[in-house]
Amino acid sequence: MISPVGKEKFDIQEKYGIYGESQAIKEIVAVIKQVALTDITVLITGESGVGKELVARAIHGESKRAEGPFVIVNSGAIPEGILESELFGHEKGAFTGAIETRKGYFEMADGGTIFLDEIGDMPIATQVKILRVIETGEFMRVGSSQLRKVDVRVIAATNKNLDEEVRRGNFREDLYYRLRTVNIYIPPLRERREDIPILFERFVSHFCEKNKVAFAGITDDAMQVLISYHWPGNVRELKNFVESILVLESGKVIDAPMVRKYLRYDFNQFDYARNLPIKYGKPGEQADRELIYRALVDIKSDLIEIKNLLGNLADFLVKQISSPLALPEAKVDFKTGTVVENYSLIDMEKRMIKAALDRFNWNKRLAARALQISERTLYRKIKEYGLEEERQKK
């Protein structure tokens, strides 16, 4: 029997599609219940595709503003030149093309909630005005000198590290601390793999019911592949995968080779982090024994690898200290810690960028994140080194 509190949490998850039984999801649901009944500002963080909008909808839907509007603004998708007009509205004749007076998103959200998605991409100049609206509820339309007031709750979300953006001067510190009164972090799917079977079953059930599609089942091996996969696109990628495979393999039992066929990466080429087995379709004692055994094997393997790597790198560093002038042109095999041949630092940078692009199938956003540089810098380096031309020649 489900307790009243447990039933309440279950209803919230079903109502807003926040599926999962991991500890992280349970804590998120608990926080939603706590903050929903207040007007406190909430910042939702996490990678793209983890479900930040679902959490924002749940907060609004469980709040006293539930009958009011819920307005979604994708801050990164609106051109900087018209962003303020979109947010705060404009007067007729305020700029070329302003043929009539128009309300902005904040006025549309009056009495309800505004969800500022991808707020980390918002220009500094606009951030100042957002801070003022949050603190005072006041704003002015573009081209107007009249102060207007709204009653709006603000929920923001970002996939960026705002701490780092503040240090770099890309995000206002005062707005950051004002937004993160409550910070809900949604971990990526690869960090809560026990939720994958639950999400899979929910997505299958909803899609089949909506589209009258038959589902013949999935093998244990196929589910283990899903659980072991890295899921760079998170929950959104899993949902898209389910819909694709149900349509294209209609009526067939989903097996492991079929799963690998529809996933984004080649499992033979990319060796993602070794994952502990999840208990799925196996007796509890057997799964526990496998869990412990494989964990011990992985730990032993990791210790041997670290020991060898440290020994090789130590030898390499001793050589470099005794001959420091060789360092700028030393090509290092980081697996063995040995010097293979000489080449320039520019060549090293080019190879690192090319390796990152190849690893992520030329997804520049993921490659830039792995390299810890901006996408703009990555595009410039690709052009500078002619990597796009090299790729087209192959």
PEWODA-V602643 format. One record per helix or strand of 2 or more residues. SS is the DSSP state (alpha for helix, beta for strand). FROM is the first residue (numbers start at 0). LEN is the number of residues. If there is no record, write none. Layout:
# PEWODA-V602643
ss->SS from->FROM len->LEN
ss->SS from->FROM len->LEN
This chain:
# PEWODA-V602643
ss->alpha from->3 len->13
ss->alpha from->22 len->14
ss->beta from->41 len->4
ss->alpha from->51 len->10
ss->beta from->69 len->5
ss->alpha from->79 len->9
ss->alpha from->104 len->4
ss->beta from->112 len->5
ss->alpha from->118 len->3
ss->alpha from->123 len->13
ss->beta from->137 len->2
ss->beta from->147 len->2
ss->beta from->152 len->6
ss->alpha from->161 len->6
ss->alpha from->172 len->7
ss->beta from->181 len->4
ss->alpha from->188 len->3
ss->alpha from->192 len->19
ss->alpha from->219 len->9
ss->alpha from->233 len->15
ss->alpha from->255 len->7
ss->alpha from->283 len->39
ss->alpha from->323 len->6
ss->beta from->329 len->4
ss->beta from->337 len->5
ss->alpha from->344 len->15
ss->alpha from->363 len->8
ss->alpha from->374 len->11
ss->alpha from->386 len->7
